[in-house]
Amino acid sequence: MTFSTGEYNIAVYTDEVPVILEYCRQRAIFVDEDGMKNDGTLVYLIISKGFPHARYCIIGFNTPVNFAISAPAIYYEPSTQVLFIGAGAIIKTFDLAVYKRVFEKDGFIGFWGWNKYGDYVVHQEELSVGIFNLHGEQLWEAFVEPPYDLEFDGDTITLKYEGISDRRKLSTGEST
C-alpha cells in the first residue's frame, strides 16, 4: 500500500522485503530497523520526501501478532510532522522533521487503531488505551477489558468496560 500525505510518500510493505530496499537504504537519511530480531510478520515503511531526488526514511520491524487481529495502522500529524505507527504488538512514533524515533512499545496483545481528538492522539489496543500528545510522546495509558467504549467530553475521556465508567483528564490520566 502506498499513499501520500503532505510532502511525504509512504509505502507500507507487510510480510515482504521491498524490492527497492537496498536502493532506498543507500539514499536514506534515517533507518530504524529495531525489532527485526522479533519473530513474526515483517513490516517495512519506506518514507520518501522530495522529488525528483528523494530522501528516504526506512522503518522496519517484525511483529509477533497475526495481522488478522491487528493489521498495520498509521496516523500522520501534519502540524508536528509526527508519524504514529501501530502493527500487531508494536507501537512506534517518529518525528519526521528531525528523523528520530520518539516512542516505542513492544509486546502487548494487539493494536487496533489511532484516533485524533483535539490536541491528542489516542491509541487503542485490545487491553489498553493510551493518550499521546501531537509530538508523539505517550502521556499515559490505562487498562481496559474488551469490549470497551470511549467517550470524549472537552478535556476528559471516559473509558467504559465491564460496567465500569472510568473518567480521566486527557492531559494527565488523572481520574475525575
Buried (B, 14 or more C-beta within 10 A) or exposed (E): EEEEBEEBBBBBBBEEEBEEBEEBBEEBEBBBEBBEEBEBBBBBBBBBBEEEEEBBBBBBBBBBBEBEEBBBBBBBBEEBBBBBBBBBBBBBBBBBEEBEBBBBBBEBBBBBBBBEEEEBBBBBBBBBBBBBBBBBEBBBBBEBEEEBEBEBEEBBBBBBBEEEEBBBBBBEBEEE
